[in-house]
């Protein structure tokens, strides 16, 4: 009860911006045009699958279906470490961050949010196996980002390949 009151109080005190969504970066990041300025918004309290991760494409598409090209209100909560504005997106009075969690396109990002509503919505989506919860072993985006990156294949120039082939050929000719 106290945490709900605190969340409502903070929402009332948080600055708001309004504009039209002009770009969807991924399942939890978008760009809003506000007075001819583009503002990159990272959705507060949620973490969607990464673009190359299972359900990443679907999460991005869902966010696009919900708000791309539409007017939104953003309740802002400062900036993240990458300089993006943190915010809760509302379209026609609906909390879009919560909708993504409820439909199984994002996790409640408990490391940065203690919102009981997002927690409840995630539990319900899991139980109903909506969206990413259909996967038998969904990988949290924060763990996916920590995985070892595959090493890039070494790029050997064509000239060095030809030189190597010539050397092999020359060395195989009996003297």
Secondary structure, 3 states (H helix, E strand, C coil): CHHHHHHHHHHHHCCEEEEEEEEEEECCEEEEEECCEEEEEEECCEECCCCCCCCHHHHHHHHHHHHCCCEEEEEEEEECCCCCEEEEEEECCEEHHHHHHHCCCCEECCCCCCCHHHHHHHHHHHHHCCHHHHCCCCCCHHHHHHCCCCCCCCCCCHHHHHHHHHHHHHHHCCC
